[in-house]
Amino acid sequence: MTTKTYTLEELQKTNPVFGQQSFDNHEQIVFCHDKESGLKAIIGIHDTTLGPALGGTRMWNYQSEWEALNDVLRLSRGMTYKSAISGLDLGGGKAVIIGDSKKDKTPEMIKAFAKYVDSLSGRYITAEDVGSTTEDMDLIHTITKHVTGISKELGGSGNPSPVTAYGVFMGLKAAANYKYGSDNLEGKKVFVQGIGNVGETLVKHLTENGAIVTITDINKEKLEEVAKKYNAKIYTGNDLYAEEMDIYAPCALGATINDDTVNKIKAGVIAGAANNQLAVENVHGKILKDRGIVYAPDFLINAGGIINVFGEIVNYGQDEALKRTENIYNTALEVLHHAKEKNITPQHAAMQKAEERINKKKKENK
Protein backbone atom coordinates (compact mmCIF):
# COMPACT_ATOMS: atom_id res chain seq x y z
CA MET A 1 0.00 0.00 0.00
CA THR A 2 1.33 3.42 -0.92
CA THR A 3 0.45 6.76 0.61
CA LYS A 4 0.72 10.26 -0.77
CA THR A 5 1.31 13.45 1.18
CA TYR A 6 -0.60 16.49 -0.08
CA THR A 7 0.40 20.11 0.33
CA LEU A 8 -2.18 22.57 1.67
CA GLU A 9 -2.37 24.13 -1.80
CA GLU A 10 -3.24 20.76 -3.34
CA LEU A 11 -5.86 20.09 -0.70
CA GLN A 12 -7.45 23.48 -1.32
CA LYS A 13 -7.93 22.55 -4.97
CA THR A 14 -9.49 19.17 -4.28
CA ASN A 15 -11.07 19.35 -0.83
CA PRO A 16 -13.99 21.70 -0.09
CA VAL A 17 -13.14 21.98 3.62
CA PHE A 18 -9.54 23.14 3.28
CA GLY A 19 -10.49 25.19 0.26
CA GLN A 20 -13.36 26.89 2.08
CA GLN A 21 -12.96 30.66 1.96
CA SER A 22 -13.22 31.00 5.75
CA PHE A 23 -10.69 28.28 6.54
CA ASP A 24 -7.88 30.03 8.41
CA ASN A 25 -5.45 27.27 9.39
CA HIS A 26 -7.98 25.86 11.84
CA GLU A 27 -6.47 23.18 14.05
CA GLN A 28 -9.40 20.78 13.86
CA ILE A 29 -12.81 20.42 12.22
CA VAL A 30 -15.08 17.68 13.56
CA PHE A 31 -18.13 16.49 11.63
CA CYS A 32 -20.66 14.91 13.98
CA HIS A 33 -23.48 12.60 12.86
CA ASP A 34 -25.86 10.45 14.86
CA LYS A 35 -28.44 8.62 12.76
CA GLU A 36 -30.82 7.74 15.60
CA SER A 37 -31.23 11.29 16.93
CA GLY A 38 -30.82 13.01 13.57
CA LEU A 39 -27.81 14.98 14.76
CA LYS A 40 -25.77 16.75 12.09
CA ALA A 41 -23.22 19.08 13.63
CA ILE A 42 -19.81 20.59 13.04
CA ILE A 43 -17.29 21.59 15.72
CA GLY A 44 -14.59 24.04 14.70
CA ILE A 45 -11.41 24.44 16.75
CA HIS A 46 -9.50 27.40 15.41
CA ASP A 47 -6.60 27.94 17.82
CA THR A 48 -5.65 26.61 21.26
CA THR A 49 -2.45 28.58 21.85
CA LEU A 50 -3.85 30.43 24.87
CA GLY A 51 -5.96 27.57 26.21
CA PRO A 52 -8.85 25.23 25.38
CA ALA A 53 -11.17 26.39 22.62
CA LEU A 54 -14.35 27.75 24.18
CA GLY A 55 -17.35 28.79 22.14
CA GLY A 56 -21.10 28.34 22.05
CA THR A 57 -23.23 25.84 20.18
CA ARG A 58 -25.46 27.46 17.58
CA MET A 59 -28.47 25.57 16.21
CA TRP A 60 -29.71 27.04 12.95
CA ASN A 61 -31.69 25.87 9.96
CA TYR A 62 -28.87 26.34 7.46
CA GLN A 63 -29.69 26.19 3.77
CA SER A 64 -26.79 23.84 3.16
CA GLU A 65 -23.99 22.01 4.93
CA TRP A 66 -21.56 24.33 3.14
CA GLU A 67 -23.27 27.33 4.75
CA ALA A 68 -23.02 25.65 8.15
CA LEU A 69 -19.32 24.96 7.63
CA ASN A 70 -18.68 28.56 6.65
CA ASP A 71 -20.47 29.77 9.76
CA VAL A 72 -18.57 27.53 12.17
CA LEU A 73 -15.24 28.47 10.58
CA ARG A 74 -15.90 32.20 10.87
CA LEU A 75 -17.37 31.96 14.35
CA SER A 76 -14.58 29.81 15.80
CA ARG A 77 -11.96 32.17 14.38
CA GLY A 78 -13.81 35.09 15.94
CA MET A 79 -13.75 33.34 19.31
CA THR A 80 -9.96 33.11 19.15
CA TYR A 81 -9.70 36.87 18.76
CA LYS A 82 -12.45 37.51 21.31
CA SER A 83 -10.72 35.56 24.07
CA ALA A 84 -7.28 36.93 23.20
CA ILE A 85 -8.25 40.60 23.23
CA SER A 86 -10.21 40.08 26.45
CA GLY A 87 -7.15 38.70 28.25
CA LEU A 88 -8.65 35.25 28.76
CA ASP A 89 -6.57 32.06 28.76
CA LEU A 90 -8.79 30.46 26.14
CA GLY A 91 -8.60 29.52 22.50
CA GLY A 92 -11.30 29.82 19.88
CA GLY A 93 -13.91 27.23 19.03
CA LYS A 94 -17.53 27.00 17.99
CA ALA A 95 -20.13 24.39 17.14
CA VAL A 96 -23.16 24.43 14.88
CA ILE A 97 -26.04 21.98 14.83
CA ILE A 98 -27.96 21.90 11.57
CA GLY A 99 -31.70 22.15 12.14
CA ASP A 100 -34.59 24.24 13.43
CA SER A 101 -34.18 24.55 17.20
CA LYS A 102 -37.93 25.02 17.65
CA LYS A 103 -38.90 21.91 15.67
CA ASP A 104 -35.97 19.52 15.37
CA LYS A 105 -34.16 19.73 18.72
CA THR A 106 -34.63 16.79 21.09
CA PRO A 107 -32.93 15.70 24.33
CA GLU A 108 -31.51 12.71 22.44
CA MET A 109 -29.91 15.01 19.87
CA ILE A 110 -28.34 17.20 22.55
CA LYS A 111 -26.98 14.14 24.38
CA ALA A 112 -25.53 12.76 21.15
CA PHE A 113 -23.82 16.10 20.54
CA ALA A 114 -22.50 16.10 24.12
CA LYS A 115 -20.76 12.77 23.48
CA TYR A 116 -18.86 14.33 20.59
CA VAL A 117 -17.83 17.25 22.81
CA ASP A 118 -16.65 14.80 25.46
CA SER A 119 -14.65 12.83 22.89
CA LEU A 120 -12.42 15.87 22.37
CA SER A 121 -11.13 15.56 25.95
CA GLY A 122 -11.34 19.25 26.79
CA ARG A 123 -9.85 20.70 23.60
CA TYR A 124 -13.31 22.20 23.01
CA ILE A 125 -15.61 23.57 25.73
CA THR A 126 -19.14 24.39 24.66
CA ALA A 127 -21.64 27.00 25.85
CA GLU A 128 -24.97 28.57 24.97
CA ASP A 129 -25.57 30.37 21.68
CA VAL A 130 -28.37 31.08 19.20
CA GLY A 131 -30.80 28.17 19.25
CA SER A 132 -29.41 26.64 22.46
CA THR A 133 -30.35 27.31 26.06
CA THR A 134 -29.12 27.02 29.62
CA GLU A 135 -31.30 23.91 29.89
CA ASP A 136 -29.42 22.40 26.96
CA MET A 137 -26.12 23.11 28.69
CA ASP A 138 -27.43 21.42 31.85
CA LEU A 139 -28.30 18.36 29.76
CA ILE A 140 -24.86 18.37 28.11
CA HIS A 141 -23.38 18.57 31.61
CA THR A 142 -24.88 15.14 32.39
CA ILE A 143 -22.64 13.70 29.65
CA THR A 144 -19.47 15.81 29.81
CA LYS A 145 -17.74 18.28 32.10
CA HIS A 146 -16.55 20.30 29.11
CA VAL A 147 -19.44 22.77 29.13
CA THR A 148 -20.04 26.23 30.60
CA GLY A 149 -23.11 28.43 30.99
CA ILE A 150 -24.89 25.81 33.08
CA SER A 151 -27.60 26.92 35.51
CA LYS A 152 -26.76 28.53 38.82
CA GLU A 153 -28.49 25.64 40.57
CA LEU A 154 -25.79 23.35 39.22
CA GLY A 155 -22.99 25.71 40.19
CA GLY A 156 -22.73 27.60 36.89
CA SER A 157 -23.16 31.25 35.95
CA GLY A 158 -26.46 30.81 34.14
CA ASN A 159 -27.54 32.62 30.99
CA PRO A 160 -24.60 34.79 29.77
CA SER A 161 -26.81 37.07 27.64
CA PRO A 162 -27.21 39.90 30.20
CA VAL A 163 -23.43 40.19 30.58
CA THR A 164 -22.96 40.07 26.81
CA ALA A 165 -25.45 42.91 26.44
CA TYR A 166 -23.68 44.93 29.14
CA GLY A 167 -20.38 44.58 27.29
CA VAL A 168 -21.97 45.67 24.02
CA PHE A 169 -23.45 48.67 25.81
CA MET A 170 -20.00 49.58 27.18
CA GLY A 171 -18.45 49.25 23.71
CA LEU A 172 -21.26 51.26 22.15
CA LYS A 173 -20.75 54.06 24.66
CA ALA A 174 -17.01 54.07 23.98
CA ALA A 175 -17.60 54.35 20.23
CA ALA A 176 -20.11 57.15 20.80
CA ASN A 177 -17.57 58.96 22.95
CA TYR A 178 -14.95 58.61 20.21
CA LYS A 179 -17.31 59.79 17.46
CA TYR A 180 -19.38 62.44 19.20
CA GLY A 181 -17.07 63.57 22.01
CA SER A 182 -19.30 62.25 24.77
CA ASP A 183 -20.79 58.93 25.81
CA ASN A 184 -24.02 60.64 26.86
CA LEU A 185 -26.72 58.85 24.85
CA GLU A 186 -29.54 61.25 25.71
CA GLY A 187 -31.50 61.91 22.50
CA LYS A 188 -29.28 59.69 20.32
CA LYS A 189 -31.21 57.74 17.66
CA VAL A 190 -30.25 54.08 17.98
CA PHE A 191 -31.54 51.29 15.73
CA VAL A 192 -31.32 47.82 17.30
CA GLN A 193 -31.63 45.03 14.75
CA GLY A 194 -32.51 41.76 16.47
CA ILE A 195 -34.11 41.64 19.91
CA GLY A 196 -33.27 38.22 21.25
CA ASN A 197 -31.92 37.85 24.78
CA VAL A 198 -28.94 40.13 24.14
CA GLY A 199 -30.74 42.65 21.95
CA GLU A 200 -33.58 43.12 24.41
CA THR A 201 -31.21 43.75 27.32
CA LEU A 202 -29.28 46.24 25.18
CA VAL A 203 -32.57 48.06 24.47
CA LYS A 204 -33.12 48.23 28.24
CA HIS A 205 -29.71 49.84 28.84
CA LEU A 206 -30.18 52.28 25.96
CA THR A 207 -33.65 53.46 26.95
CA GLU A 208 -32.61 53.82 30.59
CA ASN A 209 -29.85 56.14 29.35
CA GLY A 210 -32.16 58.36 27.33
CA ALA A 211 -31.56 57.02 23.81
CA ILE A 212 -34.39 57.09 21.26
CA VAL A 213 -34.53 53.41 20.30
CA THR A 214 -36.06 51.87 17.19
CA ILE A 215 -36.23 48.07 17.00
CA THR A 216 -36.67 45.45 14.30
CA ASP A 217 -36.88 41.66 14.35
CA ILE A 218 -38.46 38.82 12.38
CA ASN A 219 -40.43 37.86 15.51
CA LYS A 220 -43.38 40.27 15.43
CA GLU A 221 -44.78 39.11 18.77
CA LYS A 222 -41.44 39.78 20.45
CA LEU A 223 -41.27 43.19 18.78
CA GLU A 224 -44.59 44.24 20.28
CA GLU A 225 -43.57 42.95 23.70
CA VAL A 226 -40.22 44.75 23.79
CA ALA A 227 -41.62 47.97 22.30
CA LYS A 228 -44.27 48.15 24.99
CA LYS A 229 -41.88 47.16 27.79
CA TYR A 230 -39.24 49.79 27.01
CA ASN A 231 -41.24 52.39 25.07
CA ALA A 232 -39.23 51.69 21.92
CA LYS A 233 -40.38 52.34 18.37
CA ILE A 234 -40.97 49.50 15.92
CA TYR A 235 -39.37 50.01 12.51
CA THR A 236 -41.98 49.88 9.74
CA GLY A 237 -39.96 51.12 6.77
CA ASN A 238 -38.55 49.19 3.83
CA ASP A 239 -34.81 49.87 4.08
CA LEU A 240 -33.35 50.07 7.55
CA TYR A 241 -29.85 50.82 6.27
CA ALA A 242 -30.91 54.03 4.52
CA GLU A 243 -32.55 55.52 7.62
CA GLU A 244 -31.16 58.51 9.48
CA MET A 245 -29.67 57.34 12.78
CA ASP A 246 -26.79 58.05 15.11
CA ILE A 247 -25.97 54.45 16.03
CA TYR A 248 -26.70 51.17 14.27
CA ALA A 249 -26.63 48.13 16.57
CA PRO A 250 -26.81 44.82 14.66
CA CYS A 251 -27.74 42.12 17.19
CA ALA A 252 -29.03 39.30 14.96
CA LEU A 253 -26.92 37.22 12.57
CA GLY A 254 -23.74 38.47 10.89
CA ALA A 255 -22.70 39.98 7.55
CA THR A 256 -25.30 42.76 7.56
CA ILE A 257 -22.54 45.16 6.50
CA ASN A 258 -22.04 43.98 2.94
CA ASP A 259 -21.90 45.17 -0.66
CA ASP A 260 -25.61 46.03 -0.62
CA THR A 261 -25.62 48.02 2.63
CA VAL A 262 -22.18 49.45 3.34
CA ASN A 263 -22.61 52.60 1.24
CA LYS A 264 -26.19 53.24 2.36
CA ILE A 265 -25.62 53.23 6.10
CA LYS A 266 -26.01 56.73 7.51
CA ALA A 267 -25.13 56.00 11.13
CA GLY A 268 -22.07 57.65 12.64
CA VAL A 269 -21.41 54.59 14.81
CA ILE A 270 -21.89 50.85 14.31
CA ALA A 271 -21.79 48.86 17.54
CA GLY A 272 -23.75 45.69 18.09
CA ALA A 273 -23.77 42.16 19.45
CA ALA A 274 -23.84 40.17 16.20
CA ASN A 275 -20.76 38.15 15.28
CA ASN A 276 -18.94 38.75 11.97
CA GLN A 277 -20.86 41.89 11.07
CA LEU A 278 -18.47 42.74 8.23
CA ALA A 279 -19.16 40.41 5.31
CA VAL A 280 -15.58 40.94 4.08
CA GLU A 281 -13.45 42.42 6.84
CA ASN A 282 -10.77 44.22 4.85
CA VAL A 283 -13.18 45.50 2.19
CA HIS A 284 -16.20 46.65 4.16
CA GLY A 285 -14.18 47.77 7.17
CA LYS A 286 -12.16 50.10 4.94
CA ILE A 287 -15.28 51.52 3.28
CA LEU A 288 -16.72 52.36 6.71
CA LYS A 289 -13.42 53.99 7.70
CA ASP A 290 -13.29 56.03 4.49
CA ARG A 291 -16.88 57.17 5.07
CA GLY A 292 -16.07 58.31 8.60
CA ILE A 293 -18.27 55.72 10.27
CA VAL A 294 -16.87 54.42 13.57
CA TYR A 295 -17.04 50.63 13.75
CA ALA A 296 -16.68 48.97 17.14
CA PRO A 297 -15.22 45.51 16.39
CA ASP A 298 -17.85 42.93 17.23
CA PHE A 299 -15.53 40.32 18.75
CA LEU A 300 -14.26 42.97 21.16
CA ILE A 301 -17.52 44.45 22.42
CA ASN A 302 -19.61 41.25 22.52
CA ALA A 303 -17.08 39.42 24.72
CA GLY A 304 -19.08 39.83 27.93
CA GLY A 305 -20.65 36.40 27.57
CA ILE A 306 -17.37 34.53 27.34
CA ILE A 307 -15.91 36.66 30.14
CA ASN A 308 -18.88 35.55 32.23
CA VAL A 309 -18.63 31.82 31.51
CA PHE A 310 -14.84 31.86 31.87
CA GLY A 311 -15.56 32.56 35.51
CA GLU A 312 -16.90 29.02 35.81
CA ILE A 313 -13.50 27.68 34.77
CA VAL A 314 -11.29 29.87 36.97
CA ASN A 315 -13.83 30.43 39.75
CA TYR A 316 -14.33 34.17 39.81
CA GLY A 317 -17.79 35.46 40.66
CA GLN A 318 -20.37 37.70 39.02
CA ASP A 319 -18.87 40.90 40.39
CA GLU A 320 -15.50 40.14 38.79
CA ALA A 321 -17.18 39.18 35.51
CA LEU A 322 -19.02 42.51 35.40
CA LYS A 323 -15.84 44.41 36.29
CA ARG A 324 -13.93 42.74 33.46
CA THR A 325 -16.84 43.33 31.08
CA GLU A 326 -17.03 47.00 32.00
CA ASN A 327 -13.38 47.32 30.92
CA ILE A 328 -14.52 46.70 27.33
CA TYR A 329 -15.16 50.46 27.32
CA ASN A 330 -11.48 51.23 27.87
CA THR A 331 -10.24 48.58 25.46
CA ALA A 332 -12.58 49.81 22.72
CA LEU A 333 -11.38 53.39 23.12
CA GLU A 334 -7.78 52.22 23.05
CA VAL A 335 -8.39 50.26 19.82
CA LEU A 336 -10.18 53.17 18.12
CA HIS A 337 -7.39 55.62 18.97
CA HIS A 338 -4.74 53.11 17.84
CA ALA A 339 -6.57 52.63 14.54
CA LYS A 340 -6.58 56.37 13.91
CA GLU A 341 -2.90 56.71 14.84
CA LYS A 342 -1.87 53.90 12.46
CA ASN A 343 -4.43 54.84 9.78
CA ILE A 344 -5.94 51.35 9.81
CA THR A 345 -9.46 50.10 10.41
CA PRO A 346 -10.67 49.41 13.97
CA GLN A 347 -11.15 45.77 12.96
CA HIS A 348 -7.51 45.54 11.90
CA ALA A 349 -6.35 47.30 15.06
CA ALA A 350 -8.33 44.94 17.30
CA MET A 351 -7.03 41.89 15.45
CA GLN A 352 -3.47 43.16 15.80
CA LYS A 353 -3.93 43.53 19.55
CA ALA A 354 -5.28 39.98 19.83
CA GLU A 355 -2.59 38.50 17.59
CA GLU A 356 0.19 40.16 19.62
CA ARG A 357 -0.95 38.22 22.68
CA ILE A 358 -1.26 34.95 20.77
CA ASN A 359 2.15 35.32 19.11
CA LYS A 360 3.78 36.17 22.43
CA LYS A 361 2.38 32.97 23.90
CA LYS A 362 3.59 30.94 20.90
CA LYS A 363 7.14 32.22 21.45
CA GLU A 364 6.95 31.31 25.14
CA ASN A 365 5.83 27.81 24.24
CA LYS A 366 8.76 27.15 21.90
C-alpha positions in Angstrom: 0.0 0.0 0.0 1.3 3.4 -0.9 0.5 6.8 0.6 0.7 10.3 -0.8 1.3 13.4 1.2 -0.6 16.5 -0.1 0.4 20.1 0.3 -2.2 22.6 1.7 -2.4 24.1 -1.8 -3.2 20.8 -3.3 -5.9 20.1 -0.7 -7.5 23.5 -1.3 -7.9 22.6 -5.0 -9.5 19.2 -4.3 -11.1 19.3 -0.8 -14.0 21.7 -0.1 -13.1 22.0 3.6 -9.5 23.1 3.3 -10.5 25.2 0.3 -13.4 26.9 2.1 -13.0 30.7 2.0 -13.2 31.0 5.8 -10.7 28.3 6.5 -7.9 30.0 8.4 -5.5 27.3 9.4 -8.0 25.9 11.8 -6.5 23.2 14.1 -9.4 20.8 13.9 -12.8 20.4 12.2 -15.1 17.7 13.6 -18.1 16.5 11.6 -20.7 14.9 14.0 -23.5 12.6 12.9 -25.9 10.4 14.9 -28.4 8.6 12.8 -30.8 7.7 15.6 -31.2 11.3 16.9 -30.8 13.0 13.6 -27.8 15.0 14.8 -25.8 16.8 12.1 -23.2 19.1 13.6 -19.8 20.6 13.0 -17.3 21.6 15.7 -14.6 24.0 14.7 -11.4 24.4 16.8 -9.5 27.4 15.4 -6.6 27.9 17.8 -5.7 26.6 21.3 -2.4 28.6 21.9 -3.8 30.4 24.9 -6.0 27.6 26.2 -8.8 25.2 25.4 -11.2 26.4 22.6 -14.3 27.8 24.2 -17.4 28.8 22.1 -21.1 28.3 22.0 -23.2 25.8 20.2 -25.5 27.5 17.6 -28.5 25.6 16.2 -29.7 27.0 13.0 -31.7 25.9 10.0 -28.9 26.3 7.5 -29.7 26.2 3.8 -26.8 23.8 3.2 -24.0 22.0 4.9 -21.6 24.3 3.1 -23.3 27.3 4.7 -23.0 25.6 8.2 -19.3 25.0 7.6 -18.7 28.6 6.6 -20.5 29.8 9.8 -18.6 27.5 12.2 -15.2 28.5 10.6 -15.9 32.2 10.9 -17.4 32.0 14.4 -14.6 29.8 15.8 -12.0 32.2 14.4 -13.8 35.1 15.9 -13.7 33.3 19.3 -10.0 33.1 19.1 -9.7 36.9 18.8 -12.5 37.5 21.3 -10.7 35.6 24.1 -7.3 36.9 23.2 -8.3 40.6 23.2 -10.2 40.1 26.4 -7.1 38.7 28.3 -8.6 35.2 28.8 -6.6 32.1 28.8 -8.8 30.5 26.1 -8.6 29.5 22.5 -11.3 29.8 19.9 -13.9 27.2 19.0 -17.5 27.0 18.0 -20.1 24.4 17.1 -23.2 24.4 14.9 -26.0 22.0 14.8 -28.0 21.9 11.6 -31.7 22.1 12.1 -34.6 24.2 13.4 -34.2 24.5 17.2 -37.9 25.0 17.6 -38.9 21.9 15.7 -36.0 19.5 15.4 -34.2 19.7 18.7 -34.6 16.8 21.1 -32.9 15.7 24.3 -31.5 12.7 22.4 -29.9 15.0 19.9 -28.3 17.2 22.6 -27.0 14.1 24.4 -25.5 12.8 21.1 -23.8 16.1 20.5 -22.5 16.1 24.1 -20.8 12.8 23.5 -18.9 14.3 20.6 -17.8 17.3 22.8 -16.7 14.8 25.5 -14.6 12.8 22.9 -12.4 15.9 22.4 -11.1 15.6 26.0 -11.3 19.2 26.8 -9.8 20.7 23.6 -13.3 22.2 23.0 -15.6 23.6 25.7 -19.1 24.4 24.7 -21.6 27.0 25.9 -25.0 28.6 25.0 -25.6 30.4 21.7 -28.4 31.1 19.2 -30.8 28.2 19.3 -29.4 26.6 22.5 -30.3 27.3 26.1 -29.1 27.0 29.6 -31.3 23.9 29.9 -29.4 22.4 27.0 -26.1 23.1 28.7 -27.4 21.4 31.8 -28.3 18.4 29.8 -24.9 18.4 28.1 -23.4 18.6 31.6 -24.9 15.1 32.4 -22.6 13.7 29.6 -19.5 15.8 29.8 -17.7 18.3 32.1 -16.5 20.3 29.1 -19.4 22.8 29.1 -20.0 26.2 30.6 -23.1 28.4 31.0 -24.9 25.8 33.1 -27.6 26.9 35.5 -26.8 28.5 38.8 -28.5 25.6 40.6 -25.8 23.3 39.2 -23.0 25.7 40.2 -22.7 27.6 36.9 -23.2 31.3 36.0 -26.5 30.8 34.1 -27.5 32.6 31.0 -24.6 34.8 29.8 -26.8 37.1 27.6 -27.2 39.9 30.2 -23.4 40.2 30.6 -23.0 40.1 26.8 -25.5 42.9 26.4 -23.7 44.9 29.1 -20.4 44.6 27.3 -22.0 45.7 24.0 -23.4 48.7 25.8 -20.0 49.6 27.2 -18.5 49.2 23.7 -21.3 51.3 22.1 -20.7 54.1 24.7 -17.0 54.1 24.0 -17.6 54.3 20.2 -20.1 57.1 20.8 -17.6 59.0 23.0 -14.9 58.6 20.2 -17.3 59.8 17.5 -19.4 62.4 19.2 -17.1 63.6 22.0 -19.3 62.3 24.8 -20.8 58.9 25.8 -24.0 60.6 26.9 -26.7 58.8 24.8 -29.5 61.3 25.7 -31.5 61.9 22.5 -29.3 59.7 20.3 -31.2 57.7 17.7 -30.2 54.1 18.0 -31.5 51.3 15.7 -31.3 47.8 17.3 -31.6 45.0 14.8 -32.5 41.8 16.5 -34.1 41.6 19.9 -33.3 38.2 21.3 -31.9 37.9 24.8 -28.9 40.1 24.1 -30.7 42.7 21.9 -33.6 43.1 24.4 -31.2 43.8 27.3 -29.3 46.2 25.2 -32.6 48.1 24.5 -33.1 48.2 28.2 -29.7 49.8 28.8 -30.2 52.3 26.0 -33.6 53.5 27.0 -32.6 53.8 30.6 -29.8 56.1 29.4 -32.2 58.4 27.3 -31.6 57.0 23.8 -34.4 57.1 21.3 -34.5 53.4 20.3 -36.1 51.9 17.2 -36.2 48.1 17.0 -36.7 45.5 14.3 -36.9 41.7 14.4 -38.5 38.8 12.4 -40.4 37.9 15.5 -43.4 40.3 15.4 -44.8 39.1 18.8 -41.4 39.8 20.5 -41.3 43.2 18.8 -44.6 44.2 20.3 -43.6 43.0 23.7 -40.2 44.8 23.8 -41.6 48.0 22.3 -44.3 48.1 25.0 -41.9 47.2 27.8 -39.2 49.8 27.0 -41.2 52.4 25.1 -39.2 51.7 21.9 -40.4 52.3 18.4 -41.0 49.5 15.9 -39.4 50.0 12.5 -42.0 49.9 9.7 -40.0 51.1 6.8 -38.6 49.2 3.8 -34.8 49.9 4.1 -33.3 50.1 7.6 -29.9 50.8 6.3 -30.9 54.0 4.5 -32.5 55.5 7.6 -31.2 58.5 9.5 -29.7 57.3 12.8 -26.8 58.0 15.1 -26.0 54.5 16.0 -26.7 51.2 14.3 -26.6 48.1 16.6 -26.8 44.8 14.7 -27.7 42.1 17.2 -29.0 39.3 15.0 -26.9 37.2 12.6 -23.7 38.5 10.9 -22.7 40.0 7.5 -25.3 42.8 7.6 -22.5 45.2 6.5 -22.0 44.0 2.9 -21.9 45.2 -0.7 -25.6 46.0 -0.6 -25.6 48.0 2.6 -22.2 49.5 3.3 -22.6 52.6 1.2 -26.2 53.2 2.4 -25.6 53.2 6.1 -26.0 56.7 7.5 -25.1 56.0 11.1 -22.1 57.6 12.6 -21.4 54.6 14.8 -21.9 50.9 14.3 -21.8 48.9 17.5 -23.8 45.7 18.1 -23.8 42.2 19.4 -23.8 40.2 16.2 -20.8 38.2 15.3 -18.9 38.7 12.0 -20.9 41.9 11.1 -18.5 42.7 8.2 -19.2 40.4 5.3 -15.6 40.9 4.1 -13.4 42.4 6.8 -10.8 44.2 4.8 -13.2 45.5 2.2 -16.2 46.7 4.2 -14.2 47.8 7.2 -12.2 50.1 4.9 -15.3 51.5 3.3 -16.7 52.4 6.7 -13.4 54.0 7.7 -13.3 56.0 4.5 -16.9 57.2 5.1 -16.1 58.3 8.6 -18.3 55.7 10.3 -16.9 54.4 13.6 -17.0 50.6 13.7 -16.7 49.0 17.1 -15.2 45.5 16.4 -17.9 42.9 17.2 -15.5 40.3 18.7 -14.3 43.0 21.2 -17.5 44.4 22.4 -19.6 41.3 22.5 -17.1 39.4 24.7 -19.1 39.8 27.9 -20.6 36.4 27.6 -17.4 34.5 27.3 -15.9 36.7 30.1 -18.9 35.6 32.2 -18.6 31.8 31.5 -14.8 31.9 31.9 -15.6 32.6 35.5 -16.9 29.0 35.8 -13.5 27.7 34.8 -11.3 29.9 37.0 -13.8 30.4 39.7 -14.3 34.2 39.8 -17.8 35.5 40.7 -20.4 37.7 39.0 -18.9 40.9 40.4 -15.5 40.1 38.8 -17.2 39.2 35.5 -19.0 42.5 35.4 -15.8 44.4 36.3 -13.9 42.7 33.5 -16.8 43.3 31.1 -17.0 47.0 32.0 -13.4 47.3 30.9 -14.5 46.7 27.3 -15.2 50.5 27.3 -11.5 51.2 27.9 -10.2 48.6 25.5 -12.6 49.8 22.7 -11.4 53.4 23.1 -7.8 52.2 23.0 -8.4 50.3 19.8 -10.2 53.2 18.1 -7.4 55.6 19.0 -4.7 53.1 17.8 -6.6 52.6 14.5 -6.6 56.4 13.9 -2.9 56.7 14.8 -1.9 53.9 12.5 -4.4 54.8 9.8 -5.9 51.4 9.8 -9.5 50.1 10.4 -10.7 49.4 14.0 -11.2 45.8 13.0 -7.5 45.5 11.9 -6.4 47.3 15.1 -8.3 44.9 17.3 -7.0 41.9 15.5 -3.5 43.2 15.8 -3.9 43.5 19.6 -5.3 40.0 19.8 -2.6 38.5 17.6 0.2 40.2 19.6 -1.0 38.2 22.7 -1.3 35.0 20.8 2.1 35.3 19.1 3.8 36.2 22.4 2.4 33.0 23.9 3.6 30.9 20.9 7.1 32.2 21.5 7.0 31.3 25.1 5.8 27.8 24.2 8.8 27.1 21.9 
